[in-house]
Every structure is written in structure tokens, then in C-alpha cells.
């Protein structure tokens, strides 16, 4: 079930270029080549890409959205063929230009003609791209593809990078950038990574946010393999929500397993994000995967919202208060993170959760004055000063905020080795109670300093 969104009523700010072709012609490799970084998973296994994987690409000052799609004609082992073709159709419908990718090394095959016939009925601009032209002889073997009816193919090699510049120029010549936003259309105000174990409802939540079937939703575990960036707009601001592959126990993965790559993509998505949605299935117990994801989010100092999905299925078996206590015991590293209860399938509390993400992002970007900081330090020291594990007395001099995202604070003392880990945790908890970043992680550094802390000392405003 999908819900209307303000995005549906807005013109696309970027022209869209969709990559289409039969399985294993190198579509994902082509997206990575044109983007200049590894985005899509590349694997010889047919059918790795299922969802639309998009990224902005800039060439000579103009930006467009490049979208990778699944292989047309794939027989998916999990019976998701219809879903994959639906995503291809949506990508083609939205696109201003289609990159029809064929494989020079294998030559023209019957399925290429099937794809050509499909695209011909879409009334779209099509640029034929002859991939895997790894040498001069192969580049000359593209003539056979003229029969597909889309003119002269552009030879390219994702392995040697030959032909990349010519292809980039050919794409740019065929695009109309007149409706693109005048500002940096590729930029977004906030990135949200949606992470969680398999079948927690991540893709359903993404679709509820986008207001349309942007990613495949299935009961099949591991349906999402790539990290999928979905751009959406609210009130004139651009945001990005990142759908990640569901994570399972590492003991069940091998280094050759597609889910092994997906797991590391999920970690990378956390690192890229401004805010993380830690999605938890309310109908299941919190397990090792949830704990490991929470620990990774904590280690990266990322603002986090604990999003409890499928709350509508819990009924009267648990209250919100008791569930909060339950999470506090099992995920103590995220005790400061706000909790929201949603039903992604019904769209319940989704907008409220997005508003929470904005609040977390604002808190993480907050900077306080040195005066505010040291007022908080004085209050904390009056409540409880650090105790030394040795005979040496601990002296706290002053503190200052040196950075944001996360709020980063340096505490100057006479001997940093005397500050215990337990006191550091206490100090950070107390800072949260006194400063305007109560629900985001705080990074604390303790440094030795020769100056004494004087409450009357003049403090510079930052």
C-alpha cells in the first residue's frame, strides 16, 4: 500500500538517465564507471541488481541522475521477476534518456532484440552502449548491433575505462537541463540510512516515505541487496533516504556470499548518513544483529532514531513504556536515542519519524559558546568531580566545543590519564542534560593542560 507524497506533485529537479539491458551486460559496472565510484554491487551472478540504484553524476557543470536497473528478462530464483520488471518500467517511464547496454564480447543475442522491441514502444530517447569493448578489435565489432535500430553504438570498456569520456559527452548532448534546479541539484539537506535485520520492513518504510513503489517489497529474506539512495523533497528541501540490505549473523555469511557485500554496504551507508533509522521489528525479540548494528552506529557517533515497526501487530501485548524499558536494557549504548512506534505498511507515524530525523540533524549541528559549555562544566563538577585512582588530585580546567556532527568537546585537565572511563560516561550524560544536544552522540576528548580552571576567567564566545 502506498501513500501520496508532496514529491509526486513536484517536477524532477534532475534529468534522469536509466541504464537498461539484459542480464550480465555490465549495467552496474557502467553505473560505477560513470559515477566515478563503486555504488552498485558488481558480481558475475545474474540478477544481483533488483531495485533501482541511483546516483547523481556531474559532467561539465551539469548534473543528472543515473539509475541502474535489474536485468530485463531475468528469471529470478526468488520469483521476483515481475517486481524487477516493474522497477525497470518505472525507471524507463521517469527517464529522459535510456542507455541500452549490450555486450560486445558475446555479440547480439535474441534477448537483446527483445529489450530493443520493449524500448521502441516507450517513445524515449535511446543511446546504444556497446560495453566490454576492452580492446580496439572488440570496439570495431559493434556493427552487428546496428540491427537493433538505435543507430551507431558507443563502445566503452568498464575494465579499461576506454570510451568513458565519449560516452559522457554523448549523454550530455542528449539531455535537456533547462528544468534542472539552478542550485546544486545533486546536494541534499540530510541523508537518512534505514538499517535493520532482514524483513524488518525497511523497503516498506522507504516506499511510504517516497509515496510510491521505489524499491521492491517482498516476504523473501534478502530481497534488497544494494544500498539504494532515494531522493525526496519536503517543503522545498531535498533529502535522501538510503535503503540498505537486511543484515543477518556474520556466522551465516561467507566472503563469497552476496549478503557479505550487502552487509558492508549497510555499514558504508551508516557512515554516509547524517541520521540513522534503526528499524526494529516489534513482533520479534531484539537479537544479536540488532545489537551489532546499534554498536556500529554508536561507534560512528551517528544520530539515531529507534524506529519500532509493525507496532500495529503488537496489540495489547506490550505498552510503549514497557518496550522502551526493554530496549534500554538490550541497547544501552543508544539510551539517549529517541524512540518512535510506526506501521510502515499503513504509513502510521512515518511523517512524525521524519520530523524526528530533522530534529536529530539540527541537534548534531548545534554549537554552543564556551561560556555555555563551562557553565555546564561547573554544574557537573559541583554535582560530582572526578576521583583519581592514584594519590594525585584531579584538576579540571575548562572545556570547549571544537566541532559538530557530532558535537565534539575537549575537556582540559591536569592529567588526562586520571580520568576514568566511568567518569567520561557520567560526564557525557550530564552534558546531555544541560546542553541542546540531549538526543545525539557526543564525542569527548580529554587533554592535559597547564592552565587552571577559574570560574571567573574571561571566556571567549565562539
Secondary structure, 3 states (H helix, E strand, C coil): CCCCCHHHHCCCCCEEEEEECECCCCHHHHHHHHHCCCCCCCCCCCCCCCCCEEEEEEECCEEEEEEECCCECCCCCCCCHHHHHHHHHHHHHHCCEEEEEEECCCCCCHHHHHHHHHHHCCCCEEEEEEECCCCHHHHHHHHHHHHHCCCCCEECCCCCCCCHHHHHHHHHHCCCCCCCCCCCCCCCCEEEEEECECCCCHHHHHHHHHCCCCCCCCCCCCCCCCCEEEEEEECCEEEEEEECCCECCHHHCCCCCHHHHHHHHHHHHHHHCCEEEEEEECCCCCCHHHHHHHHHHHHCCCEEEEEEECHHHCCCCCCHHHHHHHHHHHCHHHCCCEEEECECCCCECHHHHHHHHHHHHHHHCCCCCHHHHHHHHHHHHHHCCCCCCCCCCCCEEEEEEEECCCEEEEEEECCHHHCCHHHHHHHHHHHHHHCCCCCCCEEEEEEECCCCCCCCCCCCCC
